[in-house]
Structures are given as C-alpha cells and as structure tokens.
Amino acid sequence: MIDPHCHSSSIMVERSAVAAYLMSDGLKQGQWAWGSANRTEVEPGLFRGTSTFTGNQTFVRLHVDRNRFQVDYEVGPARESMQFRNMSRVIPGDVLRMGSDKCVVTLLTWRLETQTDAEWIQFGAIHEAEMFLIKGILERT
C-alpha cells in the first residue's frame, strides 16, 4: 500500500548508531537537508537555513530524544508558523541483528492537507535522495 499520510525513507549506514546520530545536530543537518541548507543557529535549538529549491528561508527547531536516537522537527517559513513535520530515528544495528558497527537511519514526514500531489511527491523524492547524502557523509568521516 502507498501510504497517503506518511512517507518514510531509510538507509543502512556502516557506522554505529552513536556515530550516526548527526540527525540531532541542527547545524550539521545543513549539509544534507535540501529544504534548509547552509544553516545558522538563531538561538539555542532554533536554526535557519535556505531552501535549495526556492531560495526561501526555513526555520527548524529540534526536539531531541538522545536515549532513543530520535528527533522531532518543527519546520516553517517563519518562527511564528513552525509546526511538527518530520521525525528521524536511528536504529542501532544490534537491534536489527546487523552488528553494533551498523545502523539504519530513517526519516518520516507527514502530509499536510494543503499539499498538492506534486508537492507530496517532491517531498518523498527529496527525502529519499537525502538518505544517500546522509550515508555518504557518515561513512566518509
């Protein structure tokens, strides 16, 4: 079934979950998050980047759960209009019987009622491509 409400993208990374937890670093995300690239920290925990696609600024706030290797992201074109949109999770390789030197990085995003079909397809394609950027960044460090 194609899920009309949530898109998920995952990739196996040949690094430990601890090493792969760059998902919790708002500045480092600017290396792979095309919707909010070249980030700066506006205030602790609040970041601003530029969309590679539109050139518009995007604000991002991270809610980090280090014990679960999970991050919830609030996103918006202005700090006043930010809302929960995405979640990332790093699953340690041992949990999946891959060994402690590997993990799976997953990114989830939920569709807004206001998104067109074309916008939703673009979101999915972007997140799938970002998985390969994340893998490359992690495995070459």
Rosetta blueprint (number, residue, H / E / L):
1 M L
2 I L
3 D L
4 P L
5 H L
6 C E
7 H E
8 S E
9 S E
10 S E
11 I E
12 M E
13 V E
14 E L
15 R L
16 S L
17 A H
18 V H
19 A H
20 A H
21 Y H
22 L H
23 M H
24 S H
25 D L
26 G L
27 L L
28 K H
29 Q H
30 G H
31 Q H
32 W L
33 A L
34 W H
35 G H
36 S H
37 A E
38 N E
39 R E
40 T E
41 E E
42 V E
43 E E
44 P L
45 G L
46 L E
47 F E
48 R E
49 G E
50 T E
51 S L
52 T L
53 F L
54 T L
55 G L
56 N L
57 Q E
58 T E
59 F E
60 V E
61 R E
62 L E
63 H E
64 V E
65 D E
66 R H
67 N H
68 R H
69 F L
70 Q E
71 V E
72 D E
73 Y E
74 E E
75 V E
76 G E
77 P L
78 A L
79 R H
80 E H
81 S H
82 M L
83 Q E
84 F E
85 R E
86 N E
87 M E
88 S E
89 R E
90 V E
91 I E
92 P E
93 G H
94 D H
95 V H
96 L H
97 R L
98 M L
99 G L
100 S L
101 D L
102 K L
103 C E
104 V E
105 V E
106 T E
107 L E
108 L E
109 T E
110 W E
111 R L
112 L L
113 E L
114 T L
115 Q L
116 T L
117 D H
118 A H
119 E H
120 W H
121 I H
122 Q H
123 F H
124 G H
125 A H
126 I H
127 H H
128 E H
129 A H
130 E H
131 M H
132 F H
133 L H
134 I H
135 K H
136 G H
137 I H
138 L H
139 E H
140 R L
141 T L
